[in-house]
Amino acid sequence: MEKLLKFQTDLIEQCKANDRRAQMKLYDKYCDGMFCVVMRYLQNSDDAEDVLQESFIKAFVKIDQFKGEVTFGAWLKKIVIHKCIDYLKAKRKQHVPLEENEQHLVEDEDWNVEVSITIEEVRVAIDTLSEKYRYVLLLYLIEGYDHSEISQILNIQETTCRTQLMRGKAYLKEKLTKKKYESRS
C-alpha cells in the first residue's frame, strides 16, 4: 500500500511538471470511475465524454492546487461533479432557482425502502425528480458528500440543502411507493 501511495505521489509530481506520459497514466487510472460519476448526472455518453475530457483538462491545469489533503480521486471527483453541474446549468434554457423558502425541518435519517425495489428502480426514480432535488440526492446518497460540501458545490445555503434533501427524499419515496403499487396491479 505504501509503495502504491509513493507511486501515485510521484505520478502527481510528474504531472505538476507537465509530463504528458504521467498525465496519461493518471487519466487511465481514473477515467473509468469518473466516467461513471459523469453518467449519473448527464445520462448521455457523448456529453459525458466531453465533460470528462474537460474535467481532466481542468484537473491537469489546476494540479498545482492539489495539496494531498484528500486523495487525488476525491479531488478529481469534485472537479468532475462541478463540471457536470456547470454543463447542465449551461444546457438549461430556463433558469430554475435553487433557493427555497428557508424553514427548519427535522432531519429524517430513515432511507429504507421496500426490499423488492431494485437499485435500478431507485436510479430511474431519482432521474425523474426536478434538478434541485436530483442534484442534492445524488451528491448526498451516491457521492457521499455532507450538507456543508453540497452547499458549497451547488452554491446554496446549508439550510436550503437540508430542505431540498428532505423534500427530494419525500418525493423519491412517493415515486417508489407508487411504483410498488403499480407493479402489484
ZIZIRA-V108697 format. One line per field, one symbol per residue. psi: psi as a letter, one per 30 degrees, with the letter a starting at -180 (. if undefined). A space follows every 10 residues. Layout:
psi: ???
This chain:
psi: eeeeeeeeee eeeeefghje eeeeeeeeef eeeeeeeeef eegjeeeeee eeeeeeeeee egfffjfgfl leeeeeeeee eeeeeeeeee fkekkjkfkl kklkkkkjgj gklkffklee eeeeeeffll eeeeeeeeee eefglleeee eeefhlleee eeeeeeeeee eeeeeeeeee eeff.
